[in-house]
């Protein structure tokens, strides 16, 4: 499995407030970004996997909504997570 418990805790401890902070937008965005990159690599090899393509599209939409939430409510946290994950150029 590509995303086990230890990898999730590592992502949450790096981008969240603590290792058990699973609800903050930064932690969720980081987790979604990791999953998006994994699904993108999968789709490069398996281009006919339409179910995965749909789930990738839904994950990108969820991440976009969380980024918009941060942009509206706290622009400094938004800029920090964008810079840390390297999402925008």
Phi and psi in degrees as a GROMACS rama.xvg file:
@    title "Ramachandran Plot"
@    xaxis  label "Phi"
@    yaxis  label "Psi"
@TYPE xy
-78.3681  -23.8708  UNK-2
-126.24  91.7595  UNK-3
-95.5843  -179.825  UNK-4
-61.7193  -40.052  UNK-5
-68.2931  -36.9794  UNK-6
-65.9707  -40.5674  UNK-7
-62.4069  -45.4097  UNK-8
-63.0677  -36.115  UNK-9
-64.0984  -43.8764  UNK-10
-64.361  -45.413  UNK-11
-65.6962  -37.9241  UNK-12
-71.9951  -30.7243  UNK-13
-76.466  -41.9753  UNK-14
-107.092  -18.7444  UNK-15
-91.3701  -171.712  UNK-16
-79.296  -29.3048  UNK-17
-152.057  -178.398  UNK-18
-70.8628  -22.6151  UNK-19
-99.9269  4.39201  UNK-20
-82.4797  93.3573  UNK-21
-101.531  -5.7599  UNK-22
-100.941  -14.3002  UNK-23
-69.2603  146.372  UNK-24
-58.9728  -35.4692  UNK-25
-63.8078  -42.8503  UNK-26
-66.6183  -41.2164  UNK-27
-67.081  -40.625  UNK-28
-63.2465  -41.2608  UNK-29
-64.4664  -42.0646  UNK-30
-65.0629  -44.5359  UNK-31
-61.2334  -39.3843  UNK-32
-64.2381  -40.1611  UNK-33
-63.4942  -45.0787  UNK-34
-66.103  -37.9363  UNK-35
-63.0354  -43.2367  UNK-36
-65.6698  -37.338  UNK-37
-66.3077  -44.9591  UNK-38
-66.7759  -32.6958  UNK-39
-64.4775  -42.7102  UNK-40
-64.7097  -38.5565  UNK-41
-63.2779  -41.6546  UNK-42
-72.2555  -22.8895  UNK-43
-65.6233  -33.2035  UNK-44
-87.3684  -33.95  UNK-45
-121.988  75.6065  UNK-46
-72.6734  -13.0232  UNK-47
-94.3882  5.92624  UNK-48
-82.3679  88.3556  UNK-49
-73.7426  -30.1992  UNK-50
-65.0568  -40.9808  UNK-51
-68.6886  -36.5362  UNK-52
-62.8849  -39.2091  UNK-53
-67.7547  -42.645  UNK-54
-66.848  -32.789  UNK-55
-64.2935  -43.4165  UNK-56
-62.2162  -40.2654  UNK-57
-67.8898  -38.3309  UNK-58
-64.7824  -40.7658  UNK-59
-62.7047  -39.1805  UNK-60
-64.7344  -41.1629  UNK-61
-63.6912  -43.3676  UNK-62
-63.9336  -39.9787  UNK-63
-62.3456  -40.1322  UNK-64
-64.7905  -42.1627  UNK-65
-66.3315  -38.661  UNK-66
-65.1886  -38.0328  UNK-67
-65.6519  -39.2601  UNK-68
-58.9593  -46.5971  UNK-69
-65.7776  -38.9118  UNK-70
-61.1481  -41.4781  UNK-71
-74.3831  -40.6454  UNK-72
-91.1079  -35.999  UNK-73
-151.361  95.1341  UNK-74
-64.734  -30.6818  UNK-75
-68.8398  -41.6411  UNK-76
-65.9688  -36.8938  UNK-77
-61.3844  -48.2635  UNK-78
-64.0506  -36.4839  UNK-79
-66.5969  -43.7548  UNK-80
-71.735  -34.6099  UNK-81
-63.6166  -42.5625  UNK-82
-69.2104  -40.3561  UNK-83
-67.0349  -37.6847  UNK-84
-91.9356  -14.8483  UNK-85
67.5822  43.7601  UNK-86
-82.6834  -43.7337  UNK-87
-105.07  157.388  UNK-88
